[in-house]
Amino acid sequence: MSLISSIPLRQLLAGMALAAVALSAVPTDSIAQSRRGDRDSGRENTEKSAADKEKDKEEWEGRDLRLDKRRADGPCPFVKVLYDAARYQDFEGGKVASASAKWTGEINGVVSDCAYRGGEPIELEMMVGFSLGRGPAAEGNRNNYRYWVAVTDKDQAVLAKEYFDLPVTFADGQSRVDVATKLENIVIPRAASTVAGSNFEVLVGFDVTPEMAEFNREGKRFRYVTSAQ
């Protein structure tokens, strides 16, 4: 595997959207009209919801991920983010609190495509979207996030795993950075032409500590975002 580039999401052309946009999505208002007297209120809520949706669309339009379509004789491997390693949170002294937040991160989504013919190996490329945060307890404005990509077979046995560094620099006063990382030249050998891409899975996750993994397994979330955001 080779890490090709890390580029701000805003520079990407609109294409396939991230699977999750939780950090920037604007929640839409629920609309209930149980009585005729609620019609005006319901209309206002509808308009507001539409406006929120449009704003959300504009916000993420420049952050979408897209890969050039490639040709494959069969299905591609299933690519997903491992839940236990989908989020990264580093707190001063291990105390989960806003004042103790140092560095945080979340993998927002992954898009991928592959190519293979006959008995050739599978060539896979993917784009991973990250939202990375700097809290008040962070020292300096630069942090190196570490993540991994693993290939498994259908029995979930790990065939290969490689770690990558993702150095991020925050501007003064900046608490969040959105980044997309493109990975190419992921080659998965096949024993025969009858072995399709669906026999493999590709997993992505942060390099987390056991405490971070447990935090994620419990369904906890922590996102440090300033009031200005």
Buried (B, 14 or more C-beta within 10 A) or exposed (E): BEBEEBEEBEEBEEEBBBBBBEBBBBEBEEBEBEEEEEEEEBEEBBEEBEEBEEEBEEBBEBBBBBBEEBEBEBEBBBBBBBEBBBBBBBBBEEEEEEEBBBBBBBBBBBBBBBBBEEEEEBBBBBBBBBBBBBBBBBEEEEBEBEBBBBBBBEEEEEEBEBEBEBEBEBEEEBBBBBBBBBBBEBEBEBEEEEBBBEBBBBBBBBBBEEEBBEBBEEEEEBBBBBEEE
